[in-house]
Amino acid sequence: WSVWTDHQDFITIRDVGWIQMFCMDNQEIYDTNLQAFKIAEDSRVFLPTVVAYDGYILSHTMMPVSIENQEDIDNFLPPLEHHYNLSDISVVKGIDPVTTPHLRDRGVEGTAPGYFEYRYAMQKALENSIEIIMEVHDEFSEKFGRSYGNGIYKTYLTEDADILIFAMGSVASQARNVIGQLRKDGLKVGLVSLKLFRPFPASQLRELFKEAKLVVVFDRDIGYGYEGVLSYELKAALYGLKQSPFIKGFIVGLGGRDVTDQHITKGVNKAIKESE
């Protein structure tokens, strides 16, 4: 029995302008939720932040999780100081739920942005949020002693790897289980587990993959009419590198289908053959 887990619903909201992060285990879910409040409520961001994980695989299973003291959490999370405080009725506010195509002069209430300006502000906030996400992750790590790569991706045995597996969530967890055997077979394989999907950390990934010869992408989603979304997002991010790696994508595990060690091993070996 399963709840048909895959990453399709998470991927589908990629263009709504929210920050999207994906977790690999229950401790990471708990820790990332704490960080998400601080990221989303930062005055340089003010955007919704999604913390996602694989349904059933994590939501319907148990594993040990460290729960922090409320006082320590309160010290980590500052009080919310939002630009709109609707509960303060001493200050009259005009809030227009409709965003007009053009700038709108609202007199003493100031000028409301038009649709174009509003979307531009969202884009800039998303772009700027990458550094903030990394800052908050490092602050959390220093305070609570747990870290997840650099806050935007996690690596495993990538230092000497010629072949890099690129995946998210449960697929990345499964791939990690296989890397030891692949290395025993003589293949220098490493793993990059993407944590931050939106904004897509293109600059950081270009730096990470610039020496890679082969990248094998496993998507638990599909960009209908094209291919797996992680695969084509990575291809776009790495476009123009002087030494661009060969990228081979596979779609696995849709609708709760099991993703096995054999799927990962077969995909890596097939990618090697196609890259030769």
C-alpha positions in Angstrom: 0.0 0.0 0.0 1.2 3.5 -0.7 -0.2 7.0 -1.3 1.2 7.1 -4.9 4.2 9.2 -3.9 6.2 11.0 -6.5 7.5 14.5 -7.0 5.0 15.6 -9.6 2.8 17.8 -7.4 5.9 19.5 -5.9 7.3 20.1 -9.4 4.0 21.5 -10.8 4.1 24.6 -8.6 7.5 25.7 -9.8 6.2 28.8 -11.5 4.1 30.3 -8.7 7.0 32.3 -7.2 7.5 30.4 -4.0 10.7 29.0 -2.4 10.7 25.2 -2.7 12.9 22.9 -0.6 12.9 19.1 -0.6 14.0 16.8 2.3 15.5 13.3 2.6 14.5 12.3 6.1 12.3 13.3 9.0 15.0 15.1 11.0 15.7 17.2 7.9 11.9 17.9 7.6 11.7 19.2 11.2 14.9 21.3 10.9 14.0 22.7 7.5 10.6 23.9 8.7 12.3 25.9 11.4 14.6 27.5 8.9 11.7 28.1 6.5 9.9 30.5 8.9 13.1 32.6 9.2 13.7 32.6 5.5 10.1 33.4 4.4 9.7 36.2 7.0 13.0 37.9 6.2 12.3 41.4 5.0 14.5 40.8 2.0 12.3 37.8 0.9 8.6 37.9 2.2 7.7 34.9 0.1 6.0 31.6 0.9 8.4 28.7 1.5 7.4 25.1 0.8 9.1 22.3 2.7 8.4 19.0 0.8 9.2 15.3 1.3 8.1 12.0 -0.1 4.6 11.0 1.0 4.2 7.6 2.6 8.0 6.9 2.5 8.5 9.5 5.2 5.0 10.7 6.2 3.8 7.2 7.1 6.9 5.8 8.6 8.8 6.4 11.9 12.4 7.4 12.6 14.1 9.1 15.6 13.9 12.9 15.5 15.6 15.4 17.9 13.1 18.0 19.1 14.5 21.3 20.3 13.5 23.3 23.4 10.9 26.0 22.6 13.1 28.6 24.2 16.0 27.8 21.8 13.6 27.9 18.9 12.2 31.3 20.0 15.8 32.6 20.2 16.5 31.3 16.7 13.2 32.7 15.2 12.8 36.5 15.6 9.3 37.9 16.1 7.4 38.4 12.9 7.6 42.0 11.7 5.5 41.9 8.6 4.9 44.8 6.2 1.1 44.4 6.8 -0.2 44.0 10.3 -3.9 43.5 9.8 -4.6 43.0 13.5 -3.5 46.6 14.4 -6.8 48.4 13.8 -5.3 51.7 15.1 -3.8 52.2 11.7 -6.2 52.4 8.8 -4.9 50.4 5.8 -6.2 50.1 2.3 -5.5 46.7 0.9 -6.5 46.1 -2.7 -6.7 42.4 -3.5 -6.6 43.2 -7.2 -3.2 44.0 -8.9 -3.7 46.3 -11.8 -1.7 46.2 -15.0 -0.2 49.6 -14.3 1.1 51.6 -11.3 -1.7 53.1 -9.3 -1.6 56.3 -7.2 -3.5 55.7 -4.0 -3.0 59.2 -2.6 -1.9 59.2 1.1 -1.5 55.4 1.0 1.2 55.6 -1.5 1.7 54.1 -5.0 0.6 50.5 -5.5 2.8 48.5 -7.9 1.5 47.3 -11.2 1.5 43.7 -12.2 4.8 44.0 -14.0 6.5 45.6 -11.0 5.0 43.1 -8.6 6.3 40.2 -10.7 9.7 41.9 -11.0 9.9 42.2 -7.2 9.1 38.5 -6.7 11.8 37.6 -9.2 14.4 39.7 -7.4 13.4 38.4 -4.0 13.7 34.8 -5.2 17.1 35.5 -6.7 18.4 37.2 -3.5 16.9 34.4 -1.3 19.7 31.9 -2.2 22.3 33.7 -0.1 19.7 34.2 2.7 18.8 30.4 2.6 22.5 29.6 3.0 22.9 32.1 5.8 20.0 30.8 7.8 21.2 27.2 7.2 24.6 28.0 8.6 23.1 29.9 11.6 20.9 26.9 12.3 23.8 24.5 12.0 25.9 26.6 14.4 23.1 26.8 17.0 21.7 23.2 16.8 24.6 21.2 15.5 23.0 19.7 12.4 23.7 20.6 8.8 22.5 19.7 5.3 25.3 20.4 2.9 25.4 24.1 2.2 21.6 24.5 2.6 20.9 24.2 -1.1 22.4 20.8 -2.0 24.1 17.9 -0.3 27.1 15.9 -1.7 28.3 12.4 -1.1 31.7 11.1 -2.3 31.9 13.8 -5.0 35.5 14.8 -4.5 37.1 12.3 -6.8 34.0 11.3 -8.8 33.9 11.2 -12.6 30.2 10.3 -12.6 27.7 12.3 -10.6 24.2 11.2 -9.8 21.7 14.1 -9.5 18.4 13.6 -7.7 16.0 14.7 -4.9 14.5 13.2 -1.8 13.8 9.5 -1.7 15.6 8.9 -5.1 18.7 10.5 -3.8 18.5 8.3 -0.7 18.2 5.2 -2.8 21.1 6.3 -5.0 23.3 6.8 -1.9 22.7 3.1 -1.0 24.1 2.0 -4.4 27.2 4.2 -4.6 29.3 1.9 -2.4 28.8 -1.1 -4.7 29.3 1.0 -7.8 32.7 2.1 -6.5 33.6 -1.5 -5.7 32.9 -2.2 -9.3 35.5 0.4 -10.3 33.2 3.3 -11.0 34.0 6.7 -9.4 30.5 7.7 -8.6 29.3 10.5 -6.4 25.9 12.0 -5.4 24.5 15.5 -5.5 21.1 15.6 -3.7 19.3 18.8 -4.5 17.6 20.5 -1.5 16.6 23.9 -3.0 14.5 23.5 -6.2 13.2 27.1 -6.4 15.0 29.3 -6.9 17.0 26.9 -8.9 20.7 27.5 -7.8 22.1 27.6 -11.3 25.4 29.5 -10.4 26.2 27.1 -7.6 25.5 24.0 -9.7 27.6 25.4 -12.5 30.5 25.6 -10.1 29.9 22.1 -8.7 29.5 20.3 -12.0 32.2 22.2 -14.0 34.7 19.3 -13.8 32.2 16.5 -14.2 32.4 14.2 -17.2 29.0 12.4 -16.8 25.9 13.4 -14.9 23.1 10.8 -14.4 19.8 12.5 -13.4 16.9 10.5 -11.8 13.6 12.3 -11.9 10.6 11.2 -9.9 8.5 13.5 -12.1 7.9 14.3 -15.7 7.8 17.6 -17.6 5.0 16.6 -19.9 5.9 16.9 -23.6 9.6 17.0 -22.8 11.5 15.0 -20.1 12.3 14.9 -16.4 12.2 18.4 -14.9 15.5 18.1 -13.0 17.2 16.9 -16.1 16.2 19.8 -18.3 16.7 22.3 -15.5 20.3 21.1 -15.0 20.9 21.1 -18.8 19.8 24.7 -18.9 21.9 25.7 -15.9 25.1 24.1 -17.3 24.6 25.5 -20.8 27.6 27.3 -22.1 30.2 25.7 -19.8 33.6 25.3 -21.6 33.6 21.6 -20.6 30.0 20.6 -20.3 29.3 17.1 -19.0 27.2 14.5 -20.8 23.8 14.5 -19.0 21.5 11.5 -19.2 18.1 11.6 -17.5 15.8 8.8 -16.4 12.3 9.0 -15.1 11.6 6.6 -12.2 9.1 5.9 -9.4 6.0 7.7 -10.7 2.8 7.0 -8.8 4.5 5.3 -5.9 6.4 2.7 -7.9 9.4 1.4 -6.1 12.8 2.8 -7.0 15.3 0.0 -6.5 19.0 -0.4 -6.4 18.8 -2.1 -9.7 17.1 0.9 -11.3 19.9 3.2 -10.2 22.7 0.7 -11.2 21.1 0.0 -14.6 20.7 3.8 -15.2 24.3 4.6 -14.4 25.6 1.8 -16.6 23.3 2.8 -19.5 24.4 6.4 -19.2 28.1 5.3 -19.3 27.5 3.4 -22.6 25.6 6.2 -24.2 28.3 8.7 -23.3 31.2 6.8 -24.9 
